[in-house]
C-alpha cells in the first residue's frame, strides 16, 4: 500500500472543494461544517445546513445492550406519529415509561 497516495486521497476527498462538489451533485452531507453553511450548497440542498446544526449538538446513542429494544419502542411511536395515528405530545410520556422499564432491567439504574 502506498501510504503517501492514501493520505493524499483522504485529504483530497475531505477538502472543502470536493465536499462542496459532492454536496451539490449528490446531496451528501459534508464532513466540513463550513461547506454545510456555504450559500451555494444551502441554496441547492436546503437540508444540509439543518444537518450541520443537528450534528453540532448531537449526542451519541447510549452504548447499552438494551439499545435494540429501546430503538424498537422509539421507532414504533415515531411511526405512529408520522402516520398521523397519534400526536407527539400524546406519546412522549408513554414512550418514556416503556424505555424506563427496559432500562430498569439492566445495570443503568442500579
Residue frames relative to the residue before (quaternion, step in Angstrom):
aa qw qx qy qz dx dy dz
X 1.0000 0.0000 0.0000 0.0000 0.00 0.00 0.00
X 0.3314 -0.7315 0.5658 0.1869 3.52 -1.02 0.82
X 0.2963 -0.8013 0.4949 0.1590 3.57 -0.15 1.31
X 0.6287 0.5451 -0.3367 0.4406 3.58 1.02 -0.73
X 0.6706 0.4839 -0.2918 0.4806 3.56 0.94 -0.91
X 0.6295 0.5351 -0.3338 0.4539 3.58 1.02 -0.78
X 0.6573 0.5027 -0.3072 0.4700 3.57 0.96 -0.86
X 0.6464 0.5148 -0.3233 0.4612 3.58 0.93 -0.85
X 0.6410 0.5221 -0.3234 0.4604 3.59 1.00 -0.80
X 0.6523 0.5102 -0.3153 0.4634 3.58 0.92 -0.89
X 0.6714 0.4943 -0.2968 0.4656 3.57 0.89 -0.94
X 0.6414 0.5170 -0.3116 0.4736 3.58 1.03 -0.81
X 0.6841 0.4974 -0.2838 0.4517 3.59 0.86 -0.98
X 0.7359 0.4031 -0.2214 0.4970 3.56 1.04 -0.77
X 0.4292 0.7084 -0.4657 0.3115 3.59 1.25 0.03
X 0.6280 -0.5450 0.3958 0.3897 3.55 -1.17 0.57
X 0.6312 0.5530 -0.3330 0.4299 3.58 0.97 -0.84
X 0.7176 0.4362 -0.2607 0.4763 3.60 0.78 -1.00
X 0.6260 0.5334 -0.3421 0.4544 3.58 1.02 -0.72
X 0.6382 0.5161 -0.3208 0.4727 3.57 1.05 -0.76
X 0.6404 0.5223 -0.3202 0.4632 3.59 0.95 -0.87
X 0.6933 0.4748 -0.2816 0.4632 3.60 0.86 -0.96
X 0.6300 0.5247 -0.3366 0.4631 3.58 1.06 -0.70
X 0.7044 0.4629 -0.2707 0.4650 3.57 0.88 -0.94
X 0.7511 0.4201 -0.2342 0.4522 3.59 0.77 -1.00
X 0.8142 0.2674 -0.1074 0.5039 3.58 0.93 -0.90
X 0.4347 -0.7078 0.4590 0.3153 3.59 1.22 -0.30
X 0.3964 0.7242 -0.4767 0.3019 3.57 1.23 0.37
X 0.4610 -0.6690 0.4890 0.3174 3.60 -0.89 0.78
X 0.4270 -0.7264 0.4750 0.2535 3.59 -0.81 0.94
X 0.4760 -0.6506 0.5071 0.3049 3.55 -1.24 0.49
X 0.6716 0.4290 -0.2816 0.5344 3.57 1.29 -0.19
X 0.4240 -0.7220 0.4841 0.2543 3.57 -0.67 1.07
X 0.5879 0.5799 -0.3750 0.4214 3.60 1.10 -0.60
X 0.6364 0.5099 -0.3277 0.4770 3.59 1.06 -0.71
X 0.6405 0.5376 -0.3197 0.4455 3.58 1.03 -0.73
X 0.7061 0.4207 -0.2531 0.5103 3.56 1.20 -0.51
X 0.4292 0.7105 -0.4560 0.3210 3.60 1.29 -0.07
X 0.5138 -0.6762 0.4287 0.3082 3.63 -0.79 0.96
X 0.6212 0.5396 -0.3520 0.4461 3.62 1.03 -0.69
X 0.6745 0.4794 -0.2845 0.4839 3.56 1.00 -0.86
X 0.7163 0.4750 -0.2751 0.4307 3.58 0.75 -1.03
X 0.6054 0.5489 -0.3586 0.4512 3.60 1.15 -0.47
X 0.7470 0.4007 -0.2113 0.4867 3.58 0.95 -0.90
X 0.7827 0.1952 -0.0754 0.5861 3.57 1.06 -0.77
X 0.1771 -0.8619 0.4662 0.0918 3.54 0.41 1.28
X 0.6434 0.5432 -0.3295 0.4272 3.62 1.10 -0.51
X 0.5596 0.6398 -0.3984 0.3446 3.61 1.10 -0.51
X 0.6572 0.4811 -0.3513 0.4618 3.69 0.80 -0.72
X 0.6177 0.5328 -0.3431 0.4657 3.59 1.10 -0.65
X 0.6294 0.5206 -0.3295 0.4736 3.60 1.03 -0.77
X 0.6360 0.5279 -0.3280 0.4574 3.58 0.96 -0.86
X 0.6558 0.4980 -0.3098 0.4754 3.60 0.94 -0.86
X 0.6508 0.5249 -0.3137 0.4500 3.58 0.95 -0.86
X 0.6779 0.4959 -0.2953 0.4554 3.56 0.91 -0.89
X 0.6001 0.5787 -0.3590 0.4196 3.58 1.12 -0.59
X 0.7768 0.2868 -0.1595 0.5374 3.60 1.11 -0.58
X 0.4075 0.7406 -0.4534 0.2825 3.59 1.28 0.08
X 0.1697 -0.7418 0.6416 0.0967 3.51 -1.23 0.64
X 0.4915 -0.6658 0.4555 0.3279 3.61 -0.82 0.88
X 0.5537 -0.5926 0.4549 0.3679 3.55 -1.11 0.61
X 0.6094 -0.5863 0.3811 0.3737 3.58 -1.09 0.61
X 0.3642 -0.6945 0.5724 0.2395 3.55 -1.11 0.71
X 0.3238 0.7251 -0.5331 0.2919 3.53 -0.05 1.34
X 0.5196 -0.6368 0.4612 0.3344 3.57 -1.05 0.66
X 0.6201 0.5573 -0.3347 0.4392 3.58 1.26 -0.26
X 0.4166 0.7483 -0.4512 0.2508 3.58 1.24 -0.13
X 0.6310 0.5331 -0.3772 0.4188 3.68 0.80 -0.73
X 0.6642 0.4850 -0.3088 0.4777 3.62 0.97 -0.80
X 0.6321 0.5216 -0.3285 0.4696 3.59 0.99 -0.83
X 0.6540 0.5160 -0.3057 0.4610 3.56 0.96 -0.88
X 0.6218 0.5348 -0.3364 0.4629 3.60 1.04 -0.73
X 0.6590 0.5017 -0.3055 0.4697 3.57 0.92 -0.93
X 0.6705 0.5041 -0.2916 0.4597 3.55 0.83 -1.03
X 0.6812 0.5057 -0.2862 0.4454 3.57 0.85 -1.00
X 0.6262 0.5466 -0.3332 0.4450 3.56 1.01 -0.79
X 0.6978 0.4568 -0.2737 0.4790 3.56 0.89 -0.91
X 0.6210 0.5293 -0.3471 0.4622 3.60 0.99 -0.75
X 0.6527 0.5122 -0.3168 0.4596 3.60 0.93 -0.85
X 0.6387 0.5206 -0.3294 0.4610 3.59 0.99 -0.77
X 0.6445 0.5082 -0.3146 0.4769 3.57 1.03 -0.82
X 0.6833 0.4940 -0.2904 0.4525 3.57 0.86 -0.96
X 0.6711 0.4839 -0.2895 0.4813 3.58 1.11 -0.66
X 0.4860 -0.6895 0.4179 0.3372 3.57 1.27 -0.14
X 0.4009 0.7267 -0.4664 0.3058 3.57 1.26 0.29
X 0.7939 0.0631 -0.0010 0.6048 3.58 1.05 -0.82
X 0.4600 -0.6432 0.5276 0.3103 3.54 -1.30 0.29
X 0.6207 -0.5609 0.3835 0.3912 3.62 -1.04 0.64
X 0.6672 0.5192 -0.3128 0.4329 3.58 0.90 -0.88
X 0.6556 0.5265 -0.3084 0.4447 3.58 1.17 -0.51
X 0.7601 0.4085 -0.2152 0.4573 3.60 1.08 -0.52
X 0.4806 0.6969 -0.4425 0.2958 3.61 1.14 -0.35
X 0.6891 0.4753 -0.2915 0.4629 3.60 0.79 -0.95
X 0.6498 0.5145 -0.3187 0.4598 3.59 0.96 -0.85
X 0.6575 0.5088 -0.3055 0.4643 3.56 0.91 -0.94
X 0.6584 0.5151 -0.3049 0.4563 3.57 0.89 -0.92
X 0.6465 0.5225 -0.3137 0.4590 3.57 0.97 -0.85
X 0.6658 0.4947 -0.3053 0.4678 3.60 0.91 -0.87
X 0.6575 0.4990 -0.3103 0.4715 3.58 0.95 -0.84
X 0.6275 0.5348 -0.3359 0.4554 3.60 0.98 -0.79
X 0.6322 0.5294 -0.3335 0.4570 3.60 1.02 -0.76
X 0.6387 0.5149 -0.3232 0.4717 3.58 0.98 -0.82
X 0.7009 0.4741 -0.2740 0.4570 3.56 0.84 -0.96
X 0.6115 0.5703 -0.3491 0.4230 3.59 1.08 -0.67
X 0.6098 0.5570 -0.3464 0.4448 3.58 1.19 -0.47
X 0.7379 0.4345 -0.2157 0.4693 3.57 1.18 -0.50
X 0.7579 -0.4115 0.3026 0.4058 3.48 -1.40 -0.21
X 0.5390 0.6801 -0.3975 0.2980 3.60 1.14 -0.44
X 0.7831 0.2987 -0.1740 0.5170 3.61 1.01 -0.66
X 0.4855 0.6690 -0.4449 0.3446 3.61 1.11 0.37
